[in-house]
Amino acid sequence: MADPKQSDDGDPKGLMDVDGRLKERVEVEAAAETLRPRWSTLGPIGPALIVVVAGLIAAYTAPALEFARPWKPGDPVPFWNLLGRPFEGAAMEEKEERVQEIEELAQEVLQAEPPQPLVDRTPDAIIEVDEGDALPPYAAKPGDDAEVVQPLELFKGDELDGFFAKLARSDAAIAGSITRVVHWGDSAIGVDGIPGAIRQRMQARFGDAGHGFHLLAPPNSSYRHREVDFKHNEKWRRCFIIFKCSPDGRYGLGGTTVRSKG
């Protein structure tokens, strides 16, 4: 610890006994002048900034340079996921609450009834029929007489006829009849809540033909695929729709396009 300051007569002085004022005047304007940025201090950075700004102006004013525009109207705002979320405020909270409500609804649907064992994907008898032949008579299944809580709302009424015809062939165990279902919707179904509940029910009713679509590499973390866990060897390039990185604007299921790095 430092020794206390000594006065001329040898008595120690405290901090409040010392005059801390400067002996010389300091010109504030002169000090501020030395802190102002000068063009010479920028060195090569200044011209580079001018070139970048000029390039951006040219890209947005010349139609021929449209391909060089780093951002176009309708594109996701760069770094919005990192910096812009706090500005969404109530809208973002409302969206998160909606997703949470859908997730809770899916869990209620799954918990409303005990898990049903999956039907063996190999029926006792596989029926061979020719194209156009009538299907065998339908055999009633448990639950067919259950009350319909929410009827389908269709524009014309026949939009799903092809789907039900395909599903009827799967139900009748026609050879090679596997019905694939694709659920198209917004980000609320990305957590696989409602689709997962529907998938479990349909597989328990019509048989399990597998986990459905499977990407070559994991999709964006916003998408989930329940009951499926896999690894990949990091030798794939992944392009997510939220980044608008596909040159042709086409994306696969889960909003993902996967290409080999080789």
C-alpha positions in Angstrom: 0.0 0.0 0.0 1.4 3.4 -0.9 2.6 5.8 1.8 0.4 8.7 2.6 1.4 12.0 1.2 3.6 14.1 3.4 3.2 17.9 3.9 6.2 20.2 4.0 6.2 20.0 7.8 6.2 16.2 7.7 2.5 15.7 8.7 0.6 13.2 6.5 -2.2 14.6 4.3 -5.4 12.9 3.4 -7.0 12.8 -0.1 -9.2 15.8 0.7 -6.2 17.8 1.8 -4.5 17.8 -1.6 -5.3 20.4 -4.3 -6.2 18.3 -7.3 -6.6 21.2 -9.8 -4.3 21.3 -12.8 -1.6 23.9 -12.8 -2.0 24.6 -16.5 -5.1 25.6 -18.6 -6.4 23.1 -21.1 -8.0 24.5 -24.3 -11.1 22.4 -24.9 -11.4 23.4 -28.5 -7.8 22.5 -29.2 -8.3 19.0 -27.6 -11.5 18.5 -29.6 -9.7 19.4 -32.8 -7.2 16.7 -32.3 -9.9 14.1 -31.9 -11.7 14.9 -35.1 -11.3 12.2 -37.8 -9.1 13.3 -40.7 -9.2 12.0 -44.2 -5.5 11.2 -44.0 -6.2 8.8 -41.1 -8.6 6.7 -43.2 -5.8 5.7 -45.5 -6.9 3.2 -48.1 -10.2 2.6 -46.4 -11.8 5.9 -47.6 -11.4 5.2 -51.3 -12.6 1.6 -50.8 -15.8 2.9 -49.1 -16.4 5.3 -52.0 -16.1 2.4 -54.5 -18.5 0.2 -52.5 -21.1 3.0 -52.2 -20.7 3.8 -56.0 -21.2 0.2 -56.8 -24.4 0.0 -54.7 -25.8 3.1 -56.4 -25.0 1.7 -59.8 -26.6 -1.7 -59.0 -29.8 -0.1 -57.9 -30.0 2.5 -60.7 -28.9 0.4 -63.7 -31.4 -2.3 -64.8 -28.6 -4.4 -66.3 -27.0 -4.7 -62.9 -30.0 -6.1 -61.2 -28.3 -9.4 -60.6 -25.7 -7.6 -58.4 -28.2 -6.1 -56.0 -27.5 -7.6 -52.6 -31.1 -7.1 -51.5 -34.4 -6.9 -53.5 -37.9 -6.0 -52.4 -39.6 -9.1 -51.1 -36.3 -10.7 -50.0 -35.8 -11.4 -46.3 -34.1 -8.5 -44.6 -30.5 -9.5 -43.9 -29.7 -10.3 -40.3 -33.3 -9.7 -39.4 -33.5 -13.0 -37.3 -30.6 -11.6 -35.2 -31.2 -7.9 -35.0 -34.8 -7.2 -36.0 -36.8 -9.5 -33.7 -36.9 -7.0 -30.8 -38.6 -4.5 -33.1 -41.5 -6.8 -33.9 -42.9 -6.5 -30.4 -46.6 -7.5 -30.0 -46.8 -9.1 -33.5 -44.0 -11.5 -32.7 -45.5 -12.4 -29.3 -48.9 -13.0 -31.0 -47.2 -15.3 -33.6 -45.4 -17.3 -30.9 -48.6 -17.6 -28.9 -50.4 -19.0 -31.9 -47.7 -21.6 -32.5 -47.8 -22.5 -28.8 -51.6 -22.9 -29.0 -51.3 -25.2 -32.0 -48.7 -27.2 -30.2 -50.9 -27.6 -27.1 -53.8 -28.6 -29.3 -51.8 -31.3 -30.9 -50.7 -32.7 -27.6 -54.4 -32.7 -26.4 -55.3 -34.7 -29.5 -52.6 -37.2 -28.8 -53.4 -37.5 -25.2 -57.2 -37.8 -25.7 -56.9 -41.4 -26.6 -54.4 -44.1 -25.7 -51.7 -44.8 -28.3 -52.9 -47.4 -30.8 -50.6 -50.1 -32.0 -49.5 -49.6 -35.6 -51.0 -52.0 -38.1 -48.5 -54.5 -39.5 -47.4 -53.0 -42.8 -47.7 -56.5 -44.4 -51.4 -57.5 -44.6 -52.6 -61.0 -44.2 -53.6 -61.1 -47.8 -52.5 -58.8 -50.7 -55.1 -58.4 -53.4 -54.1 -58.3 -57.0 -56.5 -56.2 -59.2 -56.2 -54.9 -62.7 -56.4 -51.2 -63.4 -60.1 -50.1 -63.4 -61.4 -53.2 -61.5 -63.7 -52.6 -58.7 -62.4 -52.8 -55.2 -63.7 -55.5 -52.9 -66.6 -54.5 -50.6 -65.6 -52.2 -47.8 -65.5 -53.8 -44.3 -66.5 -51.5 -41.5 -63.7 -50.6 -39.1 -63.9 -49.5 -35.4 -64.5 -45.8 -35.1 -66.3 -45.4 -38.5 -69.5 -44.4 -36.7 -67.7 -41.7 -34.6 -69.2 -38.2 -34.8 -67.5 -35.8 -37.1 -66.3 -32.9 -35.0 -65.2 -30.6 -37.9 -66.4 -31.4 -41.4 -64.2 -30.7 -44.4 -64.6 -27.3 -46.0 -64.0 -27.6 -49.8 -64.7 -25.2 -52.6 -66.3 -27.6 -55.0 -66.6 -30.8 -53.0 -64.5 -33.1 -55.2 -61.0 -31.8 -54.5 -60.0 -34.8 -52.4 -61.7 -37.5 -54.5 -58.3 -38.7 -55.9 -56.8 -38.8 -52.4 -59.6 -40.9 -51.0 -59.6 -43.2 -54.0 -55.9 -43.8 -53.4 -56.5 -44.3 -49.6 -59.3 -46.8 -50.4 -56.8 -48.9 -52.3 -54.3 -48.8 -49.4 -57.1 -49.8 -47.0 -58.1 -52.7 -49.2 -54.5 -54.0 -49.2 -54.1 -53.7 -53.0 -50.6 -54.7 -54.0 -48.2 -51.7 -54.2 -50.8 -49.2 -53.0 -49.0 -46.9 -50.6 -50.6 -43.5 -50.0 -48.2 -40.6 -49.4 -49.6 -37.5 -47.7 -48.0 -34.0 -48.0 -49.1 -31.3 -45.7 -48.8 -27.9 -47.2 -49.1 -24.9 -44.8 -47.4 -22.1 -43.0 -44.7 -22.2 -40.3 -47.2 -23.2 -37.7 -47.0 -26.8 -38.9 -43.2 -26.8 -39.0 -43.1 -28.1 -35.4 -44.8 -31.3 -36.6 -47.5 -31.1 -34.0 -50.8 -31.4 -35.9 -49.1 -33.3 -38.8 -47.5 -35.7 -36.3 -50.9 -36.4 -34.6 -52.5 -37.0 -38.0 -49.7 -39.2 -39.1 -50.0 -41.4 -36.0 -53.7 -41.8 -36.4 -53.5 -42.6 -40.1 -50.7 -45.1 -39.6 -52.6 -46.8 -36.8 -55.7 -47.0 -39.1 -54.2 -47.8 -42.5 -50.8 -49.2 -41.7 -47.3 -47.9 -41.4 -45.4 -47.4 -44.7 -42.5 -45.7 -43.1 -41.5 -42.3 -41.8 -42.4 -40.5 -44.9 -40.1 -38.0 -46.6 -36.5 -37.9 -45.4 -34.0 -35.2 -46.3 -30.4 -36.1 -47.0 -29.3 -33.7 -44.3 -31.2 -32.1 -41.3 -33.5 -29.2 -42.3 -33.6 -25.8 -40.7 -34.0 -25.8 -37.0 -37.5 -24.2 -37.4 -38.7 -27.5 -38.9 -39.0 -30.7 -36.8 -39.7 -34.3 -37.8 -40.9 -36.2 -34.8 -40.0 -39.8 -34.3 -37.1 -39.4 -36.8 -33.5 -38.9 -35.7 -30.7 -39.2 -38.2 -27.1 -38.1 -38.8 -25.3 -37.2 -41.9 -21.6 -36.9 -43.0 -21.5 -33.1 -43.5 -20.8 -33.6 -47.2 -24.0 -31.9 -48.3 -24.8 -28.3 -49.0 -28.1 -27.3 -47.5 -30.2 -24.4 -48.8 -33.1 -23.2 -46.7 -36.0 -21.2 -48.1 -35.7 -18.5 -45.5 -32.3 -17.6 -47.0 -33.6 -17.5 -50.6 -30.4 -19.2 -51.7 -31.8 -21.4 -54.5 -31.0 -19.9 -58.0 -34.1 -21.3 -59.6 -36.4 -20.5 -56.6 -37.3 -24.2 -56.1 -37.1 -25.8 -52.7 -37.9 -29.3 -51.5 -40.1 -30.5 -48.6 -39.3 -28.8 -45.4 -38.2 -25.7 -47.3 -34.9 -27.3 -47.9 -32.7 -28.2 -51.0 -29.7 -30.4 -50.5 -26.8 -30.8 -53.0 -23.7 -32.9 -52.8 -20.4 -31.1 -52.1 -18.6 -33.6 -54.3 
